Amino acid sequence: MEKKDFEAWLDNISIAFLSLTDLQKNETLDHLISLSGAIQLRHLSNNLEILLKRDFLKLLPLELSFYLLKWLDPQTLLTCCLVSKQWNKVISACTEVWQTACKNLGWQIDDSVQDPLHWKKVYLKAILRMKQLKDHEAFETSSLIGHSARVYALYYKDGLLCTGSDDLSAKLWDVSTGQCIYGIQTHTCAAVKFDEQKLVTGSFDNTVACWEWSSGAKTQHFRGHTGAVFSVDYNDELDILVSGSADFTVKVWALSTGTCLNTLTGHTEWVTKVVLQKCKVKSLMHSPGDYILLSADKYEIKIWPIGREINCKCLRTLSVSEDRSISLQPRLHFDGKYIVCSSALGLYQWDFASYDILRVIKPPDFSNVSLLGFGEIFALLFDNRYLYIMDLRTEKLISRWPLPEYRKSKRGSSFLAGEMSWLNGLNGQNDTGLVFATSMPDHSIHLVLWKEHG
């Protein structure tokens, strides 16, 4: 048949074929296949698979493609990126998919950044860091050496670590370099807190002192406790310093003059922790912006209102059990919204607006675990052997890091957490610097630091 005649015949056949029902089309194809030889059947086999494959990401509108992609897990999406350049382009452009994947890993999300490639890169960085945590490879250790007697007190702020020792000195260290910036002669230090200009120390000699970093001079001495001072906190705006002591009392002082303004009683054990913090929630007893004082002993946490009038009456006493055999572990978290502490019964979180217990977290073998830091996503915990990271959304331990035989302290002054913003969610920048510090029997300070991203 001539080409021209064949093309006319094919057109007529095509028109007739399109007019048939689906059943008639199927019967026609079956008949044609039965008339075909080996060459035609091989041709049909080679081309049928290609005809059946449809690139839906290429054919669908972008919005529908994004909707479908949201149902796939990130690891599958990464595999799909290898299918073709077109698939990689479409999948990489799905911002919401990668933002959600990052959130699920505990990553902070800045919704103002809409560059799709940015979030895919963030996810890849996040998955690496989370793998390092799971494989116990996210941290590294170092030591600070310089004290000649036991180190009882530690305090960390903005990359600087202050250490107070029985060698009658306090030192300020740059954690990133391990260099001692200041070293001044003090009394025996049971507690320390500092800022750019001054250092405040609580001592086993029953006093509190304020020192000037630049000169080492004692600028104020606070006398009045009849037992060792285990914890101090202060606020320059209020001109107030608070101290917790082995004499079962909390004292409120004028920071600038050293005058005792009030002595708060009611504790029946050593007061091992005082925290002065702004309230961030409203209730019948306090408003946002009010200053609140928390004091803790072995069994109880007491809440006090505090202000310029210094007229304190205990608002509430919190405890985890009436059984005096159940004691609170060292360290106390209070951010103005939640109070958190640990005990042999588990990790307790109170709502500060209502004082109700929001939840009790009871991971296995929790009896010896102490709290270091508590955030929106993660909690930092430790026991005699390991440092732990818990995902608070699942209440599962996701990482641990071995610890040496450190110097134990029932008051919690000889160990602390470092940078803690990452507990509210990692972001690729806040997983740097100090994670944990503790004093050692050889008078050195053991540091656990974030390892740089691989």
C-alpha positions, 0 to 999 in steps of 0.5 A: 500500500502506498504511503499516501493511501496508508495514511488515509486508511489510518485516519479512517480507522482512527476515526472509527476506533474513537467512535467505539465504546471501551468494550469494543475498543478492547475487543478490537485490540484483542483481535489485532494482537491475535493477528500480530506476529513476533515483530509486532508483539515485541514492538508492543512490549517495548513501548507499552511500559513507556506509554503506561508511565506518567510523570505526575509531578510534571503533569500536575499543577504545582499546588497538587504536587505539593499536597501529595508530597506532604504525605511522604516522609522526608527520607522517601522525599530525599530518595525521590529527589534522585529520580530526575532533575524535574522531581528534585526541583519540585520536591526541593521547592516544597517549603512546608514539607521541609519546615514540617520535617525540621519541626518534627526533629525538634528544630526551631522554625523561622516562618519568615524565611521562605526560600525552599532550598534553605529549608531542605538544607536545614533539614539535611543539617538537622538530620546529621545533628540528630544522628550524631546525638543518637549515635552519641557523637555530638559532644566532646570534652575538655578540662579547666585546670587552675584551682588547688582545692575542691571546687564547690561552686559553678555559674555559667553565663554568655560563654563564661564560667565562674568557679569558686573553690576552697582554695579561697579564690574564684576564677572566671574562664572563657569556655571556648578557649579554656583561658582564665580571664580573672582570678580573685582572692575570696572566702570559701565559696559555696555559691557564685553568681556574676555579671560584667562588673561584679561577683557575688559569693555565698560562703561556708563562713555564713556570709555573702560577699560582693567583689569587683572583678577588675580589682578583686576588692570586696565591695560589700559584705552581707552578715546575718546567716547562722549557717552556710550560704548555699545559694544566691541570686540578685537583681540590680533593677530591684537593688535586691540580693537573696540568699538561702542558707543551712540555717533554714532561712532565706534572707533578702538584702539591699544589694547596694548597702548590705542591709538585711531587709527581711528574713523569710522563714518556714523551711525545715531543711537547708535552703539549697536553692533560691531563684529570683525571676519575673513572672510571665503569667497572670493569676489571682496572686501575681501578674506578668512582670511581678518579681517572684522568689522561689526557695527550695529545700530537700522536700519543698519549694516555696513561692514568695512575692517580692518587690520594692516593698519587701513585704513577703508572705509565702504564696504556696508551698509545693512538694511531690509527696508527703512522704519525707523519704522522697526528696527533691533532687538538686537543681530547680527550673523556673522560667516565669511560666513553669516550675520543674524539679526532679525526684525519685518519683519522676520529673514534675512540672507545675503551671505557675499560673495555677500551681497545678501539676501539668505532668509527671514524667517517669522514665525507667530507672529515674531514681538517681536522675537530676534535672539540669535544664528544661525547655519547650522541646528537650530536657537535659538530665544526668545521673552518676554515669551519663548526661541525657537528652530527653525529647519532651514531646515523646518523653523518650531519652534520645541521647546520652553521653558518658560522664567521669567520676565527678564530685557529688553534691547534694546541693547541686552547686558543683554541676550545671548546664551551659547554653540552654536556648537549644532546649527550646529547639535546635536551630543550627546555631545554638548547638554550640558551646558549653553543654555541661560542667562539673567539678572533679576530685582532682580540683579540675572542671570537666566540660562537655561541649557541642562538637562542630557540625560534621 
